[in-house]
């Protein structure tokens, strides 16, 4: 592998018409992986693209050497190097394809692949190129637990410079040696993995909070003293004024002239000027003790319980899985209004296909179904944002309050030309939940969401009274929220079978 180098020198970037995402960022990227952390829409993917040269910084410069490769969040289209990777006959390509479960016909049937299969193929092809600089956006999205470990093993052995965006806390703790935390317009660099740097940031914030509280108390004390001194100075000014003295009252005029000569009468004014200076310095100290604003998170999802006896009644069936040779065997299924169901299974066994089969067969009015797909392509995302922008003001306000409580800034989202996948997922959820649905159907609900948003969504769904039908590889998420599981198992590599179980 050629020499690897990537460094930012005073780099600033903002999209036209938007606010700065990061300003004067200086950072050296060592060999190994650097984690990029931040809320949805904070500029994580943008930072990757600036690092690789896909976007030019507004100020500063990026120093890089060697071949660069980018694995974006979306897997709508096959990567350009996929065909070459699938056809390669070298030992490294054979090993990668075998370890990551990448089949020779993945290119031909890309549209029917699960997004987890697409992600493995995308990253496998990128690693096969052995780039000097590799940027990966959400590598474990859609990946089942077995494939995740295989992928992690491959990434640990990477010997170039890596940049990684991920909501997978364990992956970040295992893989990265430093983290860049984005909170526009600031970007701060810390040594260590996610857990270490998060604790360090929290400790620093507590120190800044105490410093600001101390500086604010001192400022307020001085300002109260300023008020007292102004009142005293005003009285002194009145006392030394000759206005109102009777003509011929020479004794009174003599006393006022004497006070002016000795300076005693002007002492209050001089002390006031001194205090004004101290008050200004106290205000500057309070302003310097900057504390990042913590936006309040937490939402209540106004779902409602259907009065129907069942949300779904499905007869035994067989569903094709993208080819004549592959299918999913489904037993009779029923879902009651209060059921909370997890669909589990390895990548490629038909979980998303089952959801697509179920959705049009729900015994629920269309406007009482909130459905969030596994992936939302860029064009669809732009259409959803445009739809939201045209909402009546009161409905838009309601939707944007939910988006805000999920950790994204509404003003930034509404002004965005390219909203992030995480922001679009939040917007779709907010739009759907504003109609008090009878059922929430989500395919990989934690994909693309930042970590605080995942925890917030989990809390909200736990309290929501409507039915839940969830596909996810996030075991902690499913264990908290579901009581029934529909587990899909691969029978012989060609067939898949669904088993219905009650979770104890």
Secondary structure, 3 states (H helix, E strand, C coil): CCCCEEEEEEEEECCCCCCCCEEEEEEECCCEEEEEEECCCCCHHHHHHHHHCCCCCCEEEEEEECCEEEECCCCCCCCCCHHHHHHCCCHHHHHHHHHHCCCCCCCCCHHHCCHHHHHHHHHHHHHHCCCCEEEEECCCCCCCHHHHHHHHHHHHCCCCEEEEECCCHHHHHHHEEEEEEEECCEEEEEECCHHHHHHHHHHHHHHHHHHHHHHHHHHHHHHHHHHHHHHHHHHHHHHHCCCCCCCCCHHHHHHHHHHHHHCHHHHHHHHHHHHHHHHHHHHHHHHHCCCCCCCCCCCCCCCCCCCCCCCEEECCEEEEEEECCEEEEECCEEECCCCEEEEEECCCCCHHHHHHHHHCCCCCCHHHEEEECCCCCHHHHHHHHHHHHCCCHHHHHHHHHHHHHCCCCHHHHHCCCCCCHHHHHHHHHHHHHCCCCCEEEEECCCCCCCHHHHHHHHHHHHHCCCEEEEECCCHHHHHHHCCEEEEEEECCCCEEEEEEEECC
